[in-house]
Amino acid sequence: MHPDLSLGIHTASCGHIMHASCWQRYFEAVQLKEQRRQQRLRGHTSYNVENGEFLCPLCECLSNTVIPLLPHTETPDHSVSHPSLEAWLKMSSQQIVALHAFPQDTSGRCQSCKLVSGITEGAQLAVPGFCVDFTPQNLFSSSINEMITTFSLSTYKVGLNVNPNEQDQRIPVLIWSTCAYTIQSIVLVPDSQVDNTPCILDVDMFHLLVYGVLSYSSVHCLDQSGNTVIDSAHLHLLHLITVAHLVQILLTVYHR
């Protein structure tokens, strides 16, 4: 690991694949075996079941989570739109403002839906087709969802050294972070020295790109206008972050 690489949560795998149900039965059997073993007969083991650790049943590699393999899902049937960078920035800004400006009210209906339907008076922002409390369809089976939850909570527990909490809003950020950090630690080798003064040089643009691409889907799924702009959004995000990275390079060259 390069000494200049920022700290993060690294995810690795021995590469062996199991069905979700097979792994669940195996892990429950390991837990039950440890519980039934008498204290006086319990010898030293290379893993701690209480911390969620286990040995791969094939290669006996020490593990503490499973990495879910997601199946291919059908793309929803929406008309494709390719807005310009300016139009996309304006639309995304309005959506983000809507997410912060319209919290849930006591009736359980989000204020943005009331605004779109013309119920709310005095509101100053309307994003057509954008509903904050919309719940997108779950495309995965219950077993895959369980494996996603298992991996997410393991990352959260190891990364923050805390007890699992499915309601913590930091979980998605940690998942995006371990994705970016793992790719970066394998592929990228930074060679620039950055001082401690907060500036654009302190921003890891690769992490920012991964965060942006993965998190944008959470915002886009709330748009019920029937238009999909996610491909253009990813392209615009790449352009924006590439420009920011070019600024970093220019500042670094100028500094040298």
VOMARTI-875764 format. One record per residue (C-alpha): residue in three letters; residue number from 0; z negated, y negated, x. Coordinates in Angstrom, 3 decimals. Each point is the difference from the previous one (the first is absolute). Last residue first. Example, Ala and Ser with C-alpha at 12.3 -4.5 7.8 and 13.67 -1.06 7.14 Angstrom:
BEGIN
{"SER" 1 {-7.140 1.060 13.670}}
{"ALA" 0 {-0.660 3.440 -1.370}}
***
This chain:
BEGIN
{"ARG" 255 {8.559 -22.749 6.108}}
{"HIS" 254 {-1.166 -1.977 -3.020}}
{"TYR" 253 {3.587 -0.804 -0.984}}
{"VAL" 252 {0.927 3.684 0.165}}
{"THR" 251 {-3.056 0.918 -2.097}}
{"LEU" 250 {0.697 -2.745 -2.535}}
{"LEU" 249 {3.606 1.130 -0.313}}
{"ILE" 248 {-1.046 3.632 -0.406}}
{"GLN" 247 {-2.590 -0.838 -2.658}}
{"VAL" 246 {2.545 -2.126 -1.854}}
{"LEU" 245 {2.381 2.957 0.134}}
{"HIS" 244 {-2.762 2.105 -1.549}}
{"ALA" 243 {-0.327 -2.496 -2.847}}
{"VAL" 242 {3.762 0.170 -0.537}}
{"THR" 241 {-0.175 3.790 -0.055}}
{"ILE" 240 {-2.886 -0.234 -2.462}}
{"LEU" 239 {2.072 -2.082 -2.384}}
{"HIS" 238 {3.135 2.112 0.355}}
{"LEU" 237 {-1.869 3.288 -0.476}}
{"LEU" 236 {-1.763 -1.394 -3.063}}
{"HIS" 235 {3.358 -1.148 -1.375}}
{"LEU" 234 {1.439 3.505 0.483}}
{"HIS" 233 {-3.009 1.616 -1.669}}
{"ALA" 232 {0.322 -2.423 -2.900}}
{"SER" 231 {3.728 0.681 -0.321}}
{"ASP" 230 {-0.752 3.699 -0.398}}
{"ILE" 229 {-2.858 -0.758 -2.431}}
{"VAL" 228 {2.039 -2.248 -2.246}}
{"THR" 227 {-0.033 2.104 -3.144}}
{"ASN" 226 {0.776 -1.645 -3.312}}
{"GLY" 225 {-1.348 1.304 -3.313}}
{"SER" 224 {-2.266 -2.994 -0.649}}
{"GLN" 223 {-3.082 2.227 0.215}}
{"ASP" 222 {-1.257 -1.323 3.326}}
{"LEU" 221 {-3.401 1.576 0.663}}
{"CYS" 220 {1.575 2.661 2.236}}
{"HIS" 219 {1.188 -2.787 2.323}}
{"VAL" 218 {-3.533 -1.011 0.964}}
{"SER" 217 {-1.198 3.428 1.095}}
{"SER" 216 {3.424 0.646 1.562}}
{"TYR" 215 {-0.526 -3.050 2.223}}
{"SER" 214 {-3.029 1.639 1.624}}
{"LEU" 213 {1.913 2.583 1.998}}
{"VAL" 212 {2.705 -2.347 1.283}}
{"GLY" 211 {-2.356 -2.876 0.772}}
{"TYR" 210 {-2.700 2.062 1.700}}
{"VAL" 209 {2.607 1.810 2.128}}
{"LEU" 208 {1.579 -3.302 1.015}}
{"LEU" 207 {-3.378 -1.583 0.779}}
{"HIS" 206 {-0.959 2.949 2.175}}
{"PHE" 205 {3.273 -0.438 1.883}}
{"MET" 204 {-0.570 -3.733 0.254}}
{"ASP" 203 {-3.381 0.327 1.695}}
{"VAL" 202 {-1.322 -3.526 -0.387}}
{"ASP" 201 {-1.886 -1.381 3.009}}
{"LEU" 200 {3.108 -1.773 1.320}}
{"ILE" 199 {0.064 -2.075 -3.181}}
{"CYS" 198 {-3.202 -1.683 1.072}}
{"PRO" 197 {-3.734 0.661 0.314}}
{"THR" 196 {-1.048 -0.652 3.631}}
{"ASN" 195 {-1.266 3.223 1.555}}
{"ASP" 194 {2.835 0.344 2.506}}
{"VAL" 193 {2.982 2.286 -0.392}}
{"GLN" 192 {1.377 2.059 2.908}}
{"SER" 191 {3.441 1.408 -0.652}}
{"ASP" 190 {1.059 3.581 0.764}}
{"PRO" 189 {-0.183 1.695 -3.363}}
{"VAL" 188 {0.876 3.711 0.012}}
{"LEU" 187 {1.509 0.980 -3.339}}
{"VAL" 186 {0.973 3.485 -1.096}}
{"ILE" 185 {-3.081 2.207 -0.255}}
{"SER" 184 {-2.769 -2.605 -0.262}}
{"GLN" 183 {2.168 -2.143 -2.275}}
{"ILE" 182 {0.782 2.803 -2.417}}
{"THR" 181 {-3.683 0.939 -0.241}}
{"TYR" 180 {-1.079 -3.635 -0.296}}
{"ALA" 179 {2.441 -0.777 -2.813}}
{"CYS" 178 {-0.942 3.014 -2.117}}
{"THR" 177 {-3.701 -0.408 0.803}}
{"SER" 176 {0.174 -3.625 -1.145}}
{"TRP" 175 {1.865 0.727 -3.226}}
{"ILE" 174 {-2.678 2.535 -0.925}}
{"LEU" 173 {-2.766 -2.401 1.035}}
{"VAL" 172 {1.451 -2.751 -2.199}}
{"PRO" 171 {0.246 2.392 -2.952}}
{"ILE" 170 {-3.708 0.957 0.402}}
{"ARG" 169 {-1.346 -3.558 0.313}}
{"GLN" 168 {-0.267 -0.417 -3.760}}
{"ASP" 167 {-2.997 2.332 -0.130}}
{"GLN" 166 {-0.011 1.890 -3.299}}
{"GLU" 165 {0.500 3.476 1.507}}
{"ASN" 164 {-3.193 -0.325 2.053}}
{"PRO" 163 {-0.545 2.509 2.799}}
{"ASN" 162 {-3.094 -0.631 2.169}}
{"VAL" 161 {0.447 -2.350 2.935}}
{"ASN" 160 {1.249 0.216 3.578}}
{"LEU" 159 {2.669 -2.660 -0.673}}
{"GLY" 158 {3.032 1.846 1.339}}
{"VAL" 157 {-1.385 3.521 -0.386}}
{"LYS" 156 {-1.087 -0.419 -3.631}}
{"TYR" 155 {3.027 -2.048 -1.101}}
{"THR" 154 {2.458 2.352 1.702}}
{"SER" 153 {-1.763 2.987 -1.538}}
{"LEU" 152 {-0.031 -1.738 -3.389}}
{"SER" 151 {3.740 -0.590 0.119}}
{"PHE" 150 {0.809 3.529 1.196}}
{"THR" 149 {-2.055 1.597 -2.764}}
{"THR" 148 {1.376 -2.388 -2.631}}
{"ILE" 147 {3.575 0.818 1.001}}
{"MET" 146 {-0.905 3.703 -0.087}}
{"GLU" 145 {-1.444 -0.377 -3.499}}
{"ASN" 144 {3.091 -1.881 -1.167}}
{"ILE" 143 {2.160 2.833 1.352}}
{"SER" 142 {-2.051 2.526 -1.981}}
{"SER" 141 {0.174 -2.111 -3.179}}
{"SER" 140 {3.792 -0.178 0.173}}
{"PHE" 139 {1.845 -3.097 1.150}}
{"LEU" 138 {2.107 -2.642 -1.753}}
{"ASN" 137 {-2.872 -1.908 -1.599}}
{"GLN" 136 {1.602 -2.498 -2.356}}
{"PRO" 135 {-0.778 -3.622 0.733}}
{"THR" 134 {-3.084 -1.669 -1.512}}
{"PHE" 133 {0.712 -3.563 -1.153}}
{"ASP" 132 {-3.046 -2.267 0.278}}
{"VAL" 131 {1.776 -2.823 1.832}}
{"CYS" 130 {3.065 -0.136 -2.209}}
{"PHE" 129 {3.170 -1.596 1.438}}
{"GLY" 128 {2.937 0.022 -2.409}}
{"PRO" 127 {0.481 -3.740 0.153}}
{"VAL" 126 {-2.402 -1.660 2.467}}
{"ALA" 125 {-1.842 -2.800 -1.801}}
{"LEU" 124 {-2.252 -2.568 1.640}}
{"GLN" 123 {-1.615 -3.109 -1.444}}
{"ALA" 122 {-2.293 1.402 -2.643}}
{"GLY" 121 {-1.105 -2.481 -2.646}}
{"GLU" 120 {0.324 2.440 -2.871}}
{"THR" 119 {-0.063 3.769 0.224}}
{"ILE" 118 {1.673 1.895 -2.807}}
{"GLY" 117 {3.641 -0.548 0.963}}
{"SER" 116 {0.843 3.651 0.621}}
{"VAL" 115 {0.517 -0.663 3.707}}
{"LEU" 114 {-3.279 -1.886 0.157}}
{"LYS" 113 {-1.913 2.726 -1.758}}
{"CYS" 112 {1.415 2.522 2.451}}
{"SER" 111 {-1.055 -2.254 2.885}}
{"GLN" 110 {-3.529 -0.294 -1.405}}
{"CYS" 109 {-0.620 3.696 0.373}}
{"ARG" 108 {-1.236 1.866 -3.034}}
{"GLY" 107 {-3.404 1.645 0.198}}
{"SER" 106 {-1.509 -2.183 -2.745}}
{"THR" 105 {-2.554 -1.419 2.449}}
{"ASP" 104 {2.686 -1.569 2.162}}
{"GLN" 103 {1.721 1.573 2.987}}
{"PRO" 102 {0.956 -2.426 2.743}}
{"PHE" 101 {2.979 -2.353 -0.226}}
{"ALA" 100 {0.255 -2.431 2.900}}
{"HIS" 99 {-0.190 2.340 2.979}}
{"LEU" 98 {2.692 2.473 -1.057}}
{"ALA" 97 {2.063 -2.835 -1.483}}
{"VAL" 96 {-0.054 -1.832 3.335}}
{"ILE" 95 {1.323 3.154 1.668}}
{"GLN" 94 {2.756 0.306 -2.599}}
{"GLN" 93 {0.980 -3.656 0.346}}
{"SER" 92 {0.186 0.328 3.792}}
{"SER" 91 {2.133 3.139 -0.328}}
{"MET" 90 {2.461 -1.794 -2.305}}
{"LYS" 89 {0.307 -3.037 2.300}}
{"LEU" 88 {0.395 2.155 3.105}}
{"TRP" 87 {2.637 2.111 -1.756}}
{"ALA" 86 {1.969 -3.059 -1.086}}
{"GLU" 85 {-0.009 -1.453 3.522}}
{"LEU" 84 {0.921 3.317 1.614}}
{"SER" 83 {2.862 0.455 -2.431}}
{"PRO" 82 {-0.367 2.352 -2.913}}
{"HIS" 81 {1.566 3.464 0.059}}
{"SER" 80 {-0.511 1.566 -3.429}}
{"VAL" 79 {0.334 3.649 -0.921}}
{"SER" 78 {-0.191 0.961 -3.662}}
{"HIS" 77 {-2.797 2.435 -0.563}}
{"ASP" 76 {-0.024 3.760 -0.501}}
{"PRO" 75 {-3.131 1.014 1.838}}
{"THR" 74 {0.633 1.730 3.364}}
{"GLU" 73 {-0.671 3.728 -0.157}}
{"THR" 72 {-2.758 1.266 2.235}}
{"HIS" 71 {0.329 2.016 3.192}}
{"PRO" 70 {-3.121 1.990 0.733}}
{"LEU" 69 {-2.994 -1.473 1.849}}
{"LEU" 68 {-1.512 1.914 2.902}}
{"PRO" 67 {-3.724 -0.733 0.002}}
{"ILE" 66 {-1.749 -0.232 3.388}}
{"VAL" 65 {-3.214 2.027 -0.031}}
{"THR" 64 {-3.386 -1.045 1.335}}
{"ASN" 63 {-2.648 0.645 2.644}}
{"SER" 62 {1.734 2.410 2.353}}
{"LEU" 61 {-0.873 1.998 3.128}}
{"CYS" 60 {2.930 2.251 0.895}}
{"GLU" 59 {-0.634 3.641 -0.876}}
{"CYS" 58 {3.736 0.814 0.350}}
{"LEU" 57 {0.658 1.637 -3.363}}
{"PRO" 56 {-3.110 -0.579 -2.130}}
{"CYS" 55 {-0.233 -3.601 1.272}}
{"LEU" 54 {-3.664 -0.484 0.805}}
{"PHE" 53 {-2.248 -2.108 -2.215}}
{"GLU" 52 {-1.674 -3.403 -0.080}}
{"GLY" 51 {-1.081 -1.762 -3.180}}
{"ASN" 50 {-2.984 -1.678 1.629}}
{"GLU" 49 {-2.400 2.516 -1.554}}
{"VAL" 48 {2.275 2.783 1.251}}
{"ASN" 47 {-0.656 -0.947 3.619}}
{"TYR" 46 {2.340 1.672 2.482}}
{"SER" 45 {-0.191 1.793 3.339}}
{"THR" 44 {-2.784 2.282 -1.143}}
{"HIS" 43 {-3.353 0.763 1.593}}
{"GLY" 42 {-1.878 2.815 -1.622}}
{"ARG" 41 {-1.462 0.393 -3.461}}
{"LEU" 40 {-1.974 3.207 -0.152}}
{"ARG" 39 {-3.388 -1.669 -0.328}}
{"GLN" 38 {1.376 -2.480 -2.539}}
{"GLN" 37 {1.373 2.721 -2.252}}
{"ARG" 36 {3.705 -0.048 -0.694}}
{"ARG" 35 {0.632 -0.487 -3.678}}
{"GLN" 34 {0.751 -3.727 0.258}}
{"GLU" 33 {2.324 0.450 2.970}}
{"LYS" 32 {1.993 2.698 -1.788}}
{"LEU" 31 {0.195 -2.098 -3.158}}
{"GLN" 30 {1.441 -2.947 1.933}}
{"VAL" 29 {2.598 2.185 1.717}}
{"ALA" 28 {0.911 1.628 -3.331}}
{"GLU" 27 {0.379 -3.446 -1.614}}
{"PHE" 26 {2.317 -1.012 2.855}}
{"TYR" 25 {2.143 3.106 -0.433}}
{"ARG" 24 {0.192 -0.345 -3.778}}
{"GLN" 23 {1.044 -3.644 0.323}}
{"TRP" 22 {2.524 0.842 2.713}}
{"CYS" 21 {1.623 2.638 -2.185}}
{"SER" 20 {0.085 -2.371 -2.997}}
{"ALA" 19 {1.677 -2.739 2.035}}
{"HIS" 18 {2.558 2.426 1.396}}
{"MET" 17 {-0.208 0.233 3.752}}
{"ILE" 16 {1.993 -1.418 2.914}}
{"HIS" 15 {-0.698 0.247 3.737}}
{"GLY" 14 {0.997 -2.986 2.128}}
{"CYS" 13 {-3.163 -0.332 2.115}}
{"SER" 12 {-0.304 -3.501 -1.414}}
{"ALA" 11 {-0.864 -3.462 1.217}}
{"THR" 10 {-1.220 -3.211 -1.617}}
{"HIS" 9 {-1.319 -2.851 2.148}}
{"ILE" 8 {-2.266 -2.633 -1.512}}
{"GLY" 7 {0.192 -3.311 1.851}}
{"LEU" 6 {-0.840 -1.977 3.105}}
{"SER" 5 {2.649 -2.359 1.344}}
{"LEU" 4 {2.313 1.254 2.725}}
{"ASP" 3 {-0.594 -1.987 3.193}}
{"PRO" 2 {-1.596 2.940 1.818}}
{"HIS" 1 {3.098 2.208 -0.583}}
{"MET" 0 {-0.996 3.376 -1.385}}
***
